[in-house]
Structures are given as structure tokens and as C-alpha cells.
Amino acid sequence: MSEAGGNGRRGRTGLPLRVKCPQCGQPTAYEGNPWRPFCSERCKLIDLGEWAEGRYAIPAEEPPEGGEGET
């Protein structure tokens, strides 16, 4: 239960942890960020749209020939 400016995650420097937004690369606070890991709602929605349009995909293993489910 960390409040902004509280004892949240800290980097090696002792300052609050900051990470790069995966969409735009802008440094953003890790704790207290409602769009984490993104810097803003805009970047979050852009990323969601890219998933929805199929620009991102998680690779799946193809079943072997003659594998399960075939009769």
C-alpha cells in the first residue's frame, strides 16, 4: 500500500523507479501510474489497438502431423 511519494519501489539511485513506456519509450513512474507500464492512456490504447489488429501475436507450436484429435 504505497502512496505517491511513499516507500514504493526504488531504483539503484534511491529515487522512485522509472521505466520506459513500451509504446513511445518515454520514462514514466512505475508506482502510482494507472496506465502502468504505459506512460498514458493514449499509449495504452494504441497498444491495445495493435493487438486487436493482429500486429502482435504470440507464437504457438503447431501440433505434429498425425497428432491428437485426428481420426
Biopython code that builds the backbone (N, CA, C, O; Angstrom):
import numpy as np
from Bio.PDB.StructureBuilder import StructureBuilder

atoms = [
    (1, "MET", "N", (0.822, -1.184, 0.000)),
    (1, "MET", "CA", (0.000, 0.000, 0.000)),
    (1, "MET", "C", (0.859, 1.236, 0.000)),
    (1, "MET", "O", (1.150, 1.820, 1.044)),
    (2, "SER", "N", (1.251, 1.616, -1.171)),
    (2, "SER", "CA", (2.157, 2.739, -1.320)),
    (2, "SER", "C", (1.416, 3.952, -1.853)),
    (2, "SER", "O", (0.626, 3.839, -2.790)),
    (3, "GLU", "N", (1.663, 5.089, -1.271)),
    (3, "GLU", "CA", (1.099, 6.328, -1.786)),
    (3, "GLU", "C", (2.147, 6.990, -2.659)),
    (3, "GLU", "O", (3.333, 6.671, -2.573)),
    (4, "ALA", "N", (1.705, 7.916, -3.502)),
    (4, "ALA", "CA", (2.657, 8.655, -4.332)),
    (4, "ALA", "C", (3.683, 9.314, -3.429)),
    (4, "ALA", "O", (3.318, 9.987, -2.464)),
    (5, "GLY", "N", (4.936, 9.133, -3.723)),
    (5, "GLY", "CA", (5.999, 9.707, -2.916)),
    (5, "GLY", "C", (6.297, 8.893, -1.670)),
    (5, "GLY", "O", (7.142, 9.282, -0.864)),
    (6, "GLY", "N", (5.605, 7.754, -1.498)),
    (6, "GLY", "CA", (5.797, 6.910, -0.327)),
    (6, "GLY", "C", (6.990, 6.007, -0.491)),
    (6, "GLY", "O", (7.934, 6.324, -1.215)),
    (7, "ASN", "N", (6.943, 4.894, 0.176)),
    (7, "ASN", "CA", (8.045, 3.941, 0.146)),
    (7, "ASN", "C", (7.840, 2.887, -0.930)),
    (7, "ASN", "O", (8.002, 1.698, -0.656)),
    (8, "GLY", "N", (7.491, 3.284, -2.132)),
    (8, "GLY", "CA", (7.290, 2.353, -3.241)),
    (8, "GLY", "C", (8.617, 1.833, -3.756)),
    (8, "GLY", "O", (9.658, 2.021, -3.127)),
    (9, "ARG", "N", (8.571, 1.181, -4.896)),
    (9, "ARG", "CA", (9.789, 0.614, -5.489)),
    (9, "ARG", "C", (10.782, 1.727, -5.793)),
    (9, "ARG", "O", (10.417, 2.806, -6.258)),
    (10, "ARG", "N", (12.011, 1.438, -5.525)),
    (10, "ARG", "CA", (13.080, 2.415, -5.744)),
    (10, "ARG", "C", (14.133, 1.810, -6.637)),
    (10, "ARG", "O", (14.411, 0.613, -6.564)),
    (11, "GLY", "N", (14.724, 2.643, -7.488)),
    (11, "GLY", "CA", (15.822, 2.211, -8.343)),
    (11, "GLY", "C", (17.123, 2.185, -7.560)),
    (11, "GLY", "O", (17.137, 2.427, -6.353)),
    (12, "ARG", "N", (18.209, 1.893, -8.248)),
    (12, "ARG", "CA", (19.529, 1.826, -7.594)),
    (12, "ARG", "C", (19.942, 3.155, -6.994)),
    (12, "ARG", "O", (20.738, 3.181, -6.055)),
    (13, "THR", "N", (19.423, 4.257, -7.510)),
    (13, "THR", "CA", (19.800, 5.581, -7.015)),
    (13, "THR", "C", (19.023, 5.975, -5.776)),
    (13, "THR", "O", (19.319, 7.000, -5.160)),
    (14, "GLY", "N", (18.026, 5.175, -5.396)),
    (14, "GLY", "CA", (17.195, 5.519, -4.252)),
    (14, "GLY", "C", (15.992, 6.355, -4.642)),
    (14, "GLY", "O", (15.120, 6.612, -3.812)),
    (15, "LEU", "N", (15.934, 6.784, -5.904)),
    (15, "LEU", "CA", (14.795, 7.557, -6.392)),
    (15, "LEU", "C", (13.674, 6.606, -6.797)),
    (15, "LEU", "O", (13.932, 5.432, -7.060)),
    (16, "PRO", "N", (12.420, 7.094, -6.852)),
    (16, "PRO", "CA", (11.328, 6.220, -7.287)),
    (16, "PRO", "C", (11.643, 5.590, -8.645)),
    (16, "PRO", "O", (12.191, 6.242, -9.534)),
    (17, "LEU", "N", (11.286, 4.312, -8.787)),
    (17, "LEU", "CA", (11.575, 3.562, -10.000)),
    (17, "LEU", "C", (10.844, 4.148, -11.199)),
    (17, "LEU", "O", (9.647, 4.428, -11.135)),
    (18, "ARG", "N", (11.578, 4.332, -12.294)),
    (18, "ARG", "CA", (11.008, 4.806, -13.553)),
    (18, "ARG", "C", (11.343, 3.774, -14.616)),
    (18, "ARG", "O", (12.439, 3.213, -14.629)),
    (19, "VAL", "N", (10.391, 3.528, -15.506)),
    (19, "VAL", "CA", (10.567, 2.563, -16.587)),
    (19, "VAL", "C", (10.229, 3.245, -17.904)),
    (19, "VAL", "O", (9.581, 4.291, -17.919)),
    (20, "LYS", "N", (10.671, 2.649, -19.017)),
    (20, "LYS", "CA", (10.338, 3.180, -20.337)),
    (20, "LYS", "C", (8.965, 2.679, -20.755)),
    (20, "LYS", "O", (8.648, 1.500, -20.593)),
    (21, "CYS", "N", (8.164, 3.571, -21.288)),
    (21, "CYS", "CA", (6.867, 3.189, -21.838)),
    (21, "CYS", "C", (7.128, 2.259, -23.023)),
    (21, "CYS", "O", (7.912, 2.610, -23.905)),
    (22, "PRO", "N", (6.490, 1.080, -23.071)),
    (22, "PRO", "CA", (6.747, 0.154, -24.175)),
    (22, "PRO", "C", (6.251, 0.669, -25.529)),
    (22, "PRO", "O", (6.650, 0.143, -26.568)),
    (23, "GLN", "N", (5.397, 1.678, -25.530)),
    (23, "GLN", "CA", (4.866, 2.197, -26.788)),
    (23, "GLN", "C", (5.722, 3.336, -27.344)),
    (23, "GLN", "O", (6.109, 3.309, -28.512)),
    (24, "CYS", "N", (6.018, 4.334, -26.509)),
    (24, "CYS", "CA", (6.724, 5.522, -27.020)),
    (24, "CYS", "C", (8.145, 5.667, -26.476)),
    (24, "CYS", "O", (8.924, 6.462, -27.002)),
    (25, "GLY", "N", (8.496, 4.912, -25.430)),
    (25, "GLY", "CA", (9.842, 4.970, -24.877)),
    (25, "GLY", "C", (10.069, 6.065, -23.854)),
    (25, "GLY", "O", (11.176, 6.198, -23.332)),
    (26, "GLN", "N", (9.053, 6.847, -23.558)),
    (26, "GLN", "CA", (9.188, 7.934, -22.585)),
    (26, "GLN", "C", (9.336, 7.370, -21.178)),
    (26, "GLN", "O", (8.603, 6.450, -20.816)),
    (27, "PRO", "N", (10.265, 7.894, -20.367)),
    (27, "PRO", "CA", (10.388, 7.421, -18.984)),
    (27, "PRO", "C", (9.112, 7.755, -18.208)),
    (27, "PRO", "O", (8.566, 8.850, -18.341)),
    (28, "THR", "N", (8.646, 6.808, -17.404)),
    (28, "THR", "CA", (7.420, 7.012, -16.643)),
    (28, "THR", "C", (7.525, 6.342, -15.278)),
    (28, "THR", "O", (8.249, 5.359, -15.120)),
    (29, "ALA", "N", (6.814, 6.866, -14.304)),
    (29, "ALA", "CA", (6.837, 6.314, -12.947)),
    (29, "ALA", "C", (6.240, 4.919, -12.936)),
    (29, "ALA", "O", (5.257, 4.654, -13.628)),
    (30, "TYR", "N", (6.828, 4.029, -12.155)),
    (30, "TYR", "CA", (6.325, 2.665, -12.031)),
    (30, "TYR", "C", (5.175, 2.612, -11.026)),
    (30, "TYR", "O", (4.122, 2.042, -11.311)),
    (31, "GLU", "N", (5.377, 3.195, -9.874)),
    (31, "GLU", "CA", (4.358, 3.184, -8.818)),
    (31, "GLU", "C", (3.386, 4.339, -9.015)),
    (31, "GLU", "O", (3.768, 5.425, -9.450)),
    (32, "GLY", "N", (2.127, 4.086, -8.690)),
    (32, "GLY", "CA", (1.122, 5.135, -8.740)),
    (32, "GLY", "C", (0.688, 5.521, -10.140)),
    (32, "GLY", "O", (0.000, 6.527, -10.313)),
    (33, "ASN", "N", (1.072, 4.747, -11.141)),
    (33, "ASN", "CA", (0.736, 5.047, -12.530)),
    (33, "ASN", "C", (-0.466, 4.188, -12.934)),
    (33, "ASN", "O", (-0.330, 2.968, -13.030)),
    (34, "PRO", "N", (-1.633, 4.785, -13.174)),
    (34, "PRO", "CA", (-2.816, 3.984, -13.501)),
    (34, "PRO", "C", (-2.729, 3.273, -14.851)),
    (34, "PRO", "O", (-3.526, 2.373, -15.113)),
    (35, "TRP", "N", (-1.788, 3.649, -15.710)),
    (35, "TRP", "CA", (-1.653, 3.032, -17.034)),
    (35, "TRP", "C", (-0.418, 2.141, -17.133)),
    (35, "TRP", "O", (-0.050, 1.709, -18.225)),
    (36, "ARG", "N", (0.223, 1.867, -15.995)),
    (36, "ARG", "CA", (1.455, 1.081, -15.968)),
    (36, "ARG", "C", (1.309, -0.170, -16.816)),
    (36, "ARG", "O", (0.287, -0.845, -16.689)),
    (37, "PRO", "N", (2.237, -0.521, -17.654)),
    (37, "PRO", "CA", (3.577, 0.031, -17.815)),
    (37, "PRO", "C", (3.650, 1.187, -18.813)),
    (37, "PRO", "O", (4.744, 1.656, -19.127)),
    (38, "PHE", "N", (2.501, 1.653, -19.317)),
    (38, "PHE", "CA", (2.491, 2.740, -20.291)),
    (38, "PHE", "C", (2.543, 4.089, -19.586)),
    (38, "PHE", "O", (2.254, 4.181, -18.393)),
    (39, "CYS", "N", (2.913, 5.135, -20.323)),
    (39, "CYS", "CA", (3.016, 6.465, -19.729)),
    (39, "CYS", "C", (1.673, 7.180, -19.699)),
    (39, "CYS", "O", (1.481, 8.103, -18.908)),
    (40, "SER", "N", (0.742, 6.763, -20.552)),
    (40, "SER", "CA", (-0.538, 7.455, -20.641)),
    (40, "SER", "C", (-1.618, 6.518, -21.169)),
    (40, "SER", "O", (-1.334, 5.431, -21.672)),
    (41, "GLU", "N", (-2.852, 6.966, -21.041)),
    (41, "GLU", "CA", (-3.966, 6.194, -21.582)),
    (41, "GLU", "C", (-3.840, 6.086, -23.100)),
    (41, "GLU", "O", (-4.203, 5.063, -23.681)),
    (42, "ARG", "N", (-3.330, 7.134, -23.743)),
    (42, "ARG", "CA", (-3.153, 7.128, -25.197)),
    (42, "ARG", "C", (-2.244, 5.975, -25.637)),
    (42, "ARG", "O", (-2.591, 5.225, -26.549)),
    (43, "CYS", "N", (-1.083, 5.835, -24.989)),
    (43, "CYS", "CA", (-0.152, 4.755, -25.353)),
    (43, "CYS", "C", (-0.765, 3.391, -25.066)),
    (43, "CYS", "O", (-0.564, 2.444, -25.826)),
    (44, "LYS", "N", (-1.511, 3.290, -23.973)),
    (44, "LYS", "CA", (-2.175, 2.033, -23.637)),
    (44, "LYS", "C", (-3.170, 1.650, -24.735)),
    (44, "LYS", "O", (-3.217, 0.490, -25.147)),
    (45, "LEU", "N", (-3.965, 2.612, -25.213)),
    (45, "LEU", "CA", (-4.965, 2.326, -26.243)),
    (45, "LEU", "C", (-4.333, 2.039, -27.600)),
    (45, "LEU", "O", (-4.853, 1.221, -28.359)),
    (46, "ILE", "N", (-3.227, 2.696, -27.915)),
    (46, "ILE", "CA", (-2.515, 2.397, -29.162)),
    (46, "ILE", "C", (-2.051, 0.950, -29.139)),
    (46, "ILE", "O", (-2.210, 0.227, -30.123)),
    (47, "ASP", "N", (-1.478, 0.528, -28.019)),
    (47, "ASP", "CA", (-1.001, -0.851, -27.889)),
    (47, "ASP", "C", (-2.162, -1.841, -28.001)),
    (47, "ASP", "O", (-2.041, -2.858, -28.684)),
    (48, "LEU", "N", (-3.269, -1.557, -27.343)),
    (48, "LEU", "CA", (-4.439, -2.428, -27.416)),
    (48, "LEU", "C", (-4.925, -2.551, -28.864)),
    (48, "LEU", "O", (-5.272, -3.644, -29.312)),
    (49, "GLY", "N", (-4.952, -1.438, -29.590)),
    (49, "GLY", "CA", (-5.363, -1.454, -30.991)),
    (49, "GLY", "C", (-4.448, -2.310, -31.848)),
    (49, "GLY", "O", (-4.915, -2.995, -32.758)),
    (50, "GLU", "N", (-3.152, -2.282, -31.572)),
    (50, "GLU", "CA", (-2.202, -3.102, -32.335)),
    (50, "GLU", "C", (-2.443, -4.583, -32.086)),
    (50, "GLU", "O", (-2.341, -5.386, -33.015)),
    (51, "TRP", "N", (-2.759, -4.961, -30.854)),
    (51, "TRP", "CA", (-3.106, -6.358, -30.566)),
    (51, "TRP", "C", (-4.384, -6.727, -31.312)),
    (51, "TRP", "O", (-4.459, -7.789, -31.930)),
    (52, "ALA", "N", (-5.401, -5.845, -31.256)),
    (52, "ALA", "CA", (-6.694, -6.130, -31.875)),
    (52, "ALA", "C", (-6.584, -6.272, -33.396)),
    (52, "ALA", "O", (-7.315, -7.055, -34.002)),
    (53, "GLU", "N", (-5.678, -5.521, -34.006)),
    (53, "GLU", "CA", (-5.498, -5.592, -35.459)),
    (53, "GLU", "C", (-4.586, -6.741, -35.885)),
    (53, "GLU", "O", (-4.377, -6.950, -37.080)),
    (54, "GLY", "N", (-4.046, -7.484, -34.927)),
    (54, "GLY", "CA", (-3.203, -8.634, -35.241)),
    (54, "GLY", "C", (-1.759, -8.286, -35.553)),
    (54, "GLY", "O", (-1.035, -9.106, -36.118)),
    (55, "ARG", "N", (-1.327, -7.085, -35.195)),
    (55, "ARG", "CA", (0.078, -6.713, -35.433)),
    (55, "ARG", "C", (1.017, -7.425, -34.474)),
    (55, "ARG", "O", (2.192, -7.633, -34.777)),
    (56, "TYR", "N", (0.488, -7.795, -33.314)),
    (56, "TYR", "CA", (1.253, -8.574, -32.351)),
    (56, "TYR", "C", (0.646, -9.961, -32.316)),
    (56, "TYR", "O", (-0.562, -10.110, -32.498)),
    (57, "ALA", "N", (1.443, -10.958, -32.089)),
    (57, "ALA", "CA", (0.939, -12.320, -31.960)),
    (57, "ALA", "C", (1.886, -13.121, -31.083)),
    (57, "ALA", "O", (3.101, -12.921, -31.111)),
    (58, "ILE", "N", (1.324, -14.013, -30.318)),
    (58, "ILE", "CA", (2.124, -14.914, -29.500)),
    (58, "ILE", "C", (2.295, -16.192, -30.305)),
    (58, "ILE", "O", (1.301, -16.823, -30.663)),
    (59, "PRO", "N", (3.545, -16.598, -30.603)),
    (59, "PRO", "CA", (3.751, -17.802, -31.408)),
    (59, "PRO", "C", (3.202, -19.041, -30.705)),
    (59, "PRO", "O", (3.317, -19.190, -29.489)),
    (60, "ALA", "N", (2.617, -19.906, -31.487)),
    (60, "ALA", "CA", (2.078, -21.159, -30.961)),
    (60, "ALA", "C", (2.770, -22.317, -31.658)),
    (60, "ALA", "O", (3.151, -22.223, -32.824)),
    (61, "GLU", "N", (2.925, -23.388, -30.937)),
    (61, "GLU", "CA", (3.523, -24.586, -31.533)),
    (61, "GLU", "C", (2.458, -25.313, -32.339)),
    (61, "GLU", "O", (1.339, -25.518, -31.867)),
    (62, "GLU", "N", (2.807, -25.693, -33.539)),
    (62, "GLU", "CA", (1.902, -26.465, -34.382)),
    (62, "GLU", "C", (1.892, -27.906, -33.901)),
    (62, "GLU", "O", (2.944, -28.450, -33.565)),
    (63, "PRO", "N", (0.710, -28.538, -33.861)),
    (63, "PRO", "CA", (0.684, -29.951, -33.459)),
    (63, "PRO", "C", (1.398, -30.801, -34.490)),
    (63, "PRO", "O", (1.350, -30.489, -35.680)),
    (64, "PRO", "N", (2.063, -31.873, -34.062)),
    (64, "PRO", "CA", (2.767, -32.736, -35.018)),
    (64, "PRO", "C", (1.781, -33.427, -35.967)),
    (64, "PRO", "O", (0.623, -33.652, -35.614)),
    (65, "GLU", "N", (2.245, -33.753, -37.153)),
    (65, "GLU", "CA", (1.418, -34.480, -38.133)),
    (65, "GLU", "C", (0.927, -35.775, -37.514)),
    (65, "GLU", "O", (1.697, -36.498, -36.883)),
    (66, "GLY", "N", (-0.379, -36.074, -37.696)),
    (66, "GLY", "CA", (-0.916, -37.316, -37.163)),
    (66, "GLY", "C", (-1.038, -37.282, -35.651)),
    (66, "GLY", "O", (-1.087, -38.328, -35.004)),
    (67, "GLY", "N", (-1.086, -36.073, -35.082)),
    (67, "GLY", "CA", (-1.150, -35.934, -33.639)),
    (67, "GLY", "C", (-2.548, -36.111, -33.101)),
    (67, "GLY", "O", (-3.416, -36.664, -33.775)),
    (68, "GLU", "N", (-2.768, -35.647, -31.901)),
    (68, "GLU", "CA", (-4.041, -35.813, -31.229)),
    (68, "GLU", "C", (-5.169, -35.143, -32.007)),
    (68, "GLU", "O", (-4.943, -34.185, -32.747)),
    (69, "GLY", "N", (-6.375, -35.653, -31.834)),
    (69, "GLY", "CA", (-7.541, -35.043, -32.434)),
    (69, "GLY", "C", (-7.846, -35.537, -33.832)),
    (69, "GLY", "O", (-8.921, -35.239, -34.353)),
    (70, "GLU", "N", (-6.960, -36.269, -34.455)),
    (70, "GLU", "CA", (-7.212, -36.778, -35.808)),
    (70, "GLU", "C", (-7.728, -38.208, -35.705)),
    (70, "GLU", "O", (-7.271, -38.989, -34.871)),
    (71, "THR", "N", (-8.676, -38.534, -36.558)),
    (71, "THR", "CA", (-9.225, -39.903, -36.555)),
    (71, "THR", "C", (-8.992, -40.570, -37.883)),
    (71, "THR", "O", (-9.382, -41.722, -38.072)),
]
sb = StructureBuilder()
sb.init_structure("model")
sb.init_model(0)
sb.init_chain("A")
sb.init_seg("    ")
for serial, (resi, resn, name, xyz) in enumerate(atoms, 1):
    if name == "N":
        sb.init_residue(resn, " ", resi, " ")
    sb.init_atom(name, np.array(xyz, "f"), 0.0, 1.0, " ", f" {name:<3s}", serial, name[0])
structure = sb.get_structure()
